Every structure is written in C-alpha cells, then in structure tokens.
Amino acid sequence: MKIEFDTKKYVKDLIKSKSYFHTFLNMENMAVGVLRLAPGQEDTQSTHASDEVYYVVKGDGFLNVGGKRYAVSAGMSYFVAKNTEHQFLGNTEELVVIYFFSGPDS
C-alpha cells in the first residue's frame, strides 16, 4: 500500500488537466485528495455521501455551505456534513485545498 503522496505534483498535474481535483487515497473508511481552482474558476461539485473536511493550503475566496458563505484563507479548515450543498467561489488567486472524506470518494 502506498504511504507517501506528492501533493505538489498533483497540483501541477491539475493545471494541465480538465479536472480540478484529484483523489489520491481512496479507502473504505477515508478518502483524501487535492482540489485546485484557478482564479475565478467555477467549482461544480455536488453533495457527498460522507462528511468532509477541507484544509486550505493557499489562496482566497469563499466556501458556500448550505447557503451560508465563509471566507477562506490559507491555514484554515472547514467541515461540511454529508449531503450538504457546498462550493468554493470568488477566489482571486489560485486556490489549493486538501480534502478528507470520512468514507470513500464515490
């Protein structure tokens, strides 16, 4: 089983990709990945079947959770309960976020 992950490489790969996120660990009880949005890029994600925690590595903007908007910045973490609508928006810089699911990313 792989235990080391190069998240900087995943972010570089996302710049060239059509996707803006990459799940690099997907287990029965946990999934972890990286999300990258260019300035002003739209976050099109939908609800998830698992609780989720976001850790902002770099960037700015907002996280809309269930209709309430939270300012995001590097070093902050955010919890989103399963089946809750949420999207990142309004970033004026590159936004890089590590996400943690309490179950598999499906």
MIMARLUM-166853 format. One line per 4 residues: number of its first residue (from 1); their letters; for each residue x negated, y negated, z of N, C-alpha, C, O, CB. Coordinates in steps of 0.1 Angstrom, whole numbers, plus 5000, padded with zeros to 4 digits. Last residue first. Glycine has a CB too. Layout:
MIMARLUM-166853
NUM = A = X/Y/Z/X/Y/Z/X/Y/Z/X/Y/Z/X/Y/Z ~ ...
END
This chain:
MIMARLUM-166853
106 = SDPG = 5169/4914/4963/5177/4921/4953/5184/4912/4943/5191/4916/4934/5187/4930/4959 ~ 5145/4919/4984/5149/4908/4974/5156/4916/4963/5150/4923/4955/5137/4900/4968 ~ 5153/4935/5015/5147/4935/5001/5153/4923/4993/5164/4918/4995/5150/4948/4994 ~ 5153/4914/5044/5156/4926/5037/5150/4926/5024/5142/4916/5021/5171/4929/5036
102 = SFFY = 5148/4889/5052/5150/4899/5063/5153/4912/5057/5156/4921/5065/5160/4894/5073 ~ 5124/4871/5032/5137/4877/5034/5137/4887/5045/5127/4894/5047/5142/4884/5020 ~ 5106/4842/5029/5106/4855/5037/5121/4860/5038/5129/4853/5044/5099/4854/5051 ~ 5087/4822/5007/5099/4826/5013/5098/4840/5019/5091/4849/5014/5110/4826/5002
98 = IVVL = 5067/4793/5004/5067/4807/5007/5080/4811/5013/5085/4805/5022/5055/4811/5016 ~ 5066/4767/4980/5073/4773/4992/5070/4788/4992/5072/4795/4982/5088/4769/4992 ~ 5058/4738/4965/5054/4752/4967/5059/4756/4980/5056/4750/4990/5038/4753/4965 ~ 5065/4713/4942/5069/4719/4955/5065/4733/4955/5069/4741/4946/5085/4717/4956
94 = EETN = 5050/4684/4929/5051/4699/4928/5055/4704/4942/5049/4700/4952/5037/4705/4924 ~ 5071/4656/4936/5058/4662/4935/5060/4677/4933/5072/4682/4934/5049/4660/4948 ~ 5097/4650/4939/5090/4641/4931/5075/4646/4929/5068/4640/4921/5090/4627/4936 ~ 5127/4669/4943/5112/4668/4945/5106/4659/4935/5108/4661/4923/5106/4682/4945
90 = GLFQ = 5155/4673/4941/5149/4659/4944/5134/4658/4947/5130/4649/4952/5156/4653/4955 ~ 5160/4705/4958/5163/4694/4948/5155/4681/4951/5150/4680/4962/5178/4691/4947 ~ 5168/4739/4964/5159/4728/4965/5162/4717/4955/5166/4721/4944/5144/4733/4964 ~ 5199/4753/4977/5190/4749/4966/5180/4738/4970/5184/4730/4978/5198/4745/4953
86 = HETN = 5224/4775/4988/5213/4767/4991/5204/4765/4978/5203/4774/4970/5204/4772/5002 ~ 5251/4792/5004/5246/4784/4992/5235/4775/4996/5235/4769/5007/5258/4776/4986 ~ 5247/4821/5022/5249/4807/5023/5243/4800/5010/5231/4803/5006/5242/4801/5036 ~ 5242/4849/5025/5254/4844/5018/5257/4830/5020/5269/4826/5019/5266/4852/5024
82 = KAVF = 5222/4845/5055/5226/4853/5043/5239/4847/5038/5248/4842/5046/5227/4868/5046 ~ 5209/4813/5064/5216/4825/5067/5220/4832/5054/5223/4825/5044/5228/4823/5076 ~ 5178/4799/5064/5190/4800/5056/5197/4813/5059/5191/4824/5056/5188/4797/5040 ~ 5155/4778/5080/5162/4791/5080/5175/4789/5072/5182/4779/5073/5165/4795/5095
78 = YSMG = 5123/4764/5073/5138/4763/5072/5144/4776/5072/5139/4785/5065/5142/4754/5060 ~ 5094/4744/5082/5100/4757/5079/5115/4756/5080/5120/4747/5088/5095/4768/5088 ~ 5067/4723/5071/5080/4725/5077/5085/4739/5073/5082/4744/5063/5090/4714/5073 ~ 5044/4719/5057/5042/4723/5071/5056/4726/5078/5056/4731/5089/5035/4713/5078
74 = ASVA = 5055/4694/5035/5045/4704/5038/5044/4706/5053/5044/4697/5062/5031/4699/5033 ~ 5091/4688/5036/5077/4684/5035/5068/4695/5039/5072/4704/5046/5075/4671/5043 ~ 5125/4680/5030/5114/4690/5031/5101/4683/5029/5099/4674/5021/5116/4701/5021 ~ 5155/4670/5044/5143/4666/5038/5132/4676/5040/5131/4682/5051/5138/4652/5044
70 = YRKG = 5186/4686/5038/5175/4684/5047/5162/4680/5039/5159/4686/5029/5172/4698/5055 ~ 5221/4683/5034/5208/4681/5028/5197/4678/5039/5199/4670/5048/5208/4669/5019 ~ 5248/4706/5033/5240/4696/5041/5226/4695/5036/5220/4705/5033/5240/4699/5056 ~ 5259/4726/5019/5264/4713/5017/5257/4702/5025/5260/4690/5023/5278/4713/5020
66 = GVNL = 5244/4749/5025/5258/4748/5029/5264/4734/5028/5273/4731/5036/5260/4754/5042 ~ 5216/4730/5022/5220/4743/5028/5235/4741/5032/5238/4734/5041/5211/4747/5040 ~ 5192/4717/5002/5207/4716/5004/5211/4730/5009/5210/4740/5002/5215/4712/4991 ~ 5163/4703/5007/5169/4716/5007/5184/4714/5011/5187/4710/5022/5162/4726/5016
62 = FGDG = 5143/4679/4989/5153/4682/4998/5157/4697/4997/5155/4703/4986/5165/4673/4996 ~ 5109/4666/4988/5122/4668/4982/5132/4671/4993/5131/4667/5005/5123/4679/4972 ~ 5075/4678/4983/5085/4670/4990/5099/4673/4983/5100/4682/4975/5082/4655/4989 ~ 5044/4696/4989/5055/4690/4981/5064/4682/4990/5063/4680/5002/5062/4700/4973
58 = KVVY = 5034/4728/5001/5031/4715/4996/5043/4709/4989/5052/4717/4984/5019/4715/4987 ~ 5046/4748/5017/5032/4747/5016/5027/4733/5011/5018/4727/5017/5026/4758/5006 ~ 5072/4755/5037/5068/4746/5027/5053/4744/5027/5047/4739/5037/5075/4732/5028 ~ 5089/4784/5041/5078/4777/5047/5072/4768/5035/5068/4773/5025/5066/4786/5053
54 = YVED = 5121/4798/5048/5112/4791/5038/5101/4784/5046/5104/4777/5056/5120/4781/5029 ~ 5138/4827/5054/5130/4816/5060/5121/4811/5049/5115/4818/5042/5122/4821/5073 ~ 5170/4843/5053/5158/4839/5046/5151/4827/5054/5158/4819/5060/5160/4834/5032 ~ 5191/4872/5053/5187/4859/5059/5173/4856/5053/5166/4865/5048/5186/4860/5075
50 = SAHT = 5204/4887/5023/5196/4887/5035/5194/4873/5040/5194/4864/5033/5183/4894/5032 ~ 5217/4883/5000/5223/4892/5009/5216/4894/5022/5220/4901/5031/5225/4906/5002 ~ 5219/4849/4988/5212/4862/4990/5219/4870/5001/5226/4865/5009/5197/4859/4994 ~ 5232/4826/4963/5231/4832/4976/5224/4845/4977/5223/4852/4966/5245/4833/4982
46 = SQTD = 5209/4815/4937/5223/4817/4943/5221/4823/4957/5210/4824/4962/5231/4826/4934 ~ 5188/4791/4921/5190/4803/4929/5205/4803/4934/5211/4793/4936/5180/4804/4940 ~ 5178/4770/4905/5191/4777/4901/5194/4789/4910/5203/4797/4906/5190/4781/4887 ~ 5164/4740/4907/5164/4753/4915/5178/4759/4912/5188/4753/4916/5162/4751/4930
42 = EQGP = 5149/4720/4882/5161/4725/4889/5159/4738/4895/5154/4747/4889/5173/4725/4879 ~ 5123/4696/4887/5127/4709/4881/5139/4714/4889/5140/4713/4901/5116/4720/4881 ~ 5111/4674/4898/5124/4672/4892/5130/4685/4886/5141/4685/4881/5124/4662/4881 ~ 5079/4687/4895/5087/4675/4898/5100/4674/4891/5100/4675/4878/5079/4662/4896
38 = ALRL = 5082/4723/4895/5076/4711/4890/5084/4699/4895/5096/4701/4898/5074/4711/4875 ~ 5083/4746/4921/5091/4737/4913/5083/4726/4908/5076/4719/4917/5104/4733/4920 ~ 5078/4779/4931/5071/4767/4927/5081/4759/4918/5086/4764/4908/5058/4770/4920 ~ 5077/4803/4957/5086/4795/4948/5078/4782/4944/5072/4776/4953/5099/4792/4954
34 = VGVA = 5067/4836/4966/5064/4822/4964/5073/4815/4954/5076/4821/4944/5049/4820/4960 ~ 5078/4860/4990/5074/4855/4977/5071/4841/4977/5071/4834/4988/5085/4858/4967 ~ 5088/4890/5006/5081/4878/5007/5077/4873/4993/5073/4882/4984/5068/4879/5016 ~ 5111/4910/5024/5105/4906/5011/5099/4893/5013/5103/4885/5021/5116/4906/5000
30 = MNEM = 5119/4938/5044/5114/4925/5043/5109/4923/5028/5105/4932/5022/5102/4923/5052 ~ 5129/4964/5045/5133/4955/5056/5127/4941/5055/5129/4933/5064/5128/4961/5069 ~ 5120/4976/5021/5133/4978/5026/5138/4968/5036/5149/4964/5036/5134/4992/5032 ~ 5100/4951/5003/5102/4964/5011/5116/4965/5015/5124/4956/5013/5092/4963/5023
26 = NLFT = 5081/4935/4984/5095/4938/4984/5097/4952/4990/5096/4962/4984/5101/4938/4969 ~ 5060/4909/4977/5062/4920/4986/5077/4923/4987/5084/4914/4991/5055/4917/5000 ~ 5062/4889/4958/5050/4897/4957/5050/4909/4967/5042/4918/4967/5038/4889/4960 ~ 5084/4873/4938/5084/4881/4950/5072/4890/4949/5072/4899/4940/5097/4889/4952
22 = HFYS = 5082/4841/4925/5076/4855/4923/5077/4862/4937/5070/4857/4946/5062/4854/4918 ~ 5098/4815/4905/5095/4822/4918/5089/4836/4915/5091/4841/4904/5108/4823/4927 ~ 5104/4804/4882/5098/4795/4891/5096/4802/4905/5092/4795/4915/5107/4783/4893 ~ 5098/4817/4848/5104/4818/4862/5097/4808/4871/5086/4804/4868/5102/4833/4867
18 = KSKI = 5082/4814/4827/5096/4809/4826/5103/4809/4839/5113/4802/4841/5104/4817/4815 ~ 5048/4804/4835/5059/4814/4834/5073/4807/4832/5074/4795/4834/5060/4822/4847 ~ 5028/4788/4841/5028/4792/4827/5041/4801/4825/5043/4805/4813/5016/4800/4824 ~ 5032/4785/4868/5031/4773/4860/5033/4776/4845/5039/4769/4838/5017/4765/4862
14 = LDKV = 5029/4810/4879/5042/4805/4877/5043/4792/4868/5053/4789/4862/5048/4801/4891 ~ 5001/4813/4880/5008/4821/4870/5023/4815/4868/5028/4816/4857/5009/4835/4875 ~ 4996/4796/4902/4991/4792/4889/4998/4800/4878/5001/4794/4867/4976/4796/4888 ~ 5010/4811/4922/5014/4797/4919/5009/4793/4905/5017/4788/4897/5010/4787/4929
10 = YKKT = 4994/4834/4922/5008/4835/4918/5014/4821/4915/5022/4820/4905/5016/4841/4930 ~ 4970/4823/4931/4971/4828/4918/4985/4829/4913/4988/4826/4902/4964/4842/4917 ~ 4977/4817/4957/4973/4806/4948/4973/4811/4934/4977/4803/4925/4958/4802/4952 ~ 4982/4842/4968/4994/4833/4966/4990/4821/4957/4998/4816/4949/5000/4828/4979
6 = DFEI = 4972/4871/4967/4966/4859/4963/4977/4849/4959/4980/4848/4947/4956/4861/4951 ~ 4973/4894/4993/4980/4888/4982/4974/4874/4979/4972/4866/4989/4996/4887/4985 ~ 4969/4926/5007/4963/4913/5005/4969/4907/4992/4970/4914/4982/4947/4914/5004 ~ 4978/4952/5009/4980/4943/5021/4974/4929/5019/4976/4921/5028/4972/4950/5032
2 = KM = 4995/4978/4992/4987/4966/4991/4989/4957/5003/5001/4956/5008/4991/4958/4978 ~ 4992/5012/5000/5000/5000/5000/4991/4988/5000/4981/4987/5007/5010/5000/5012
END
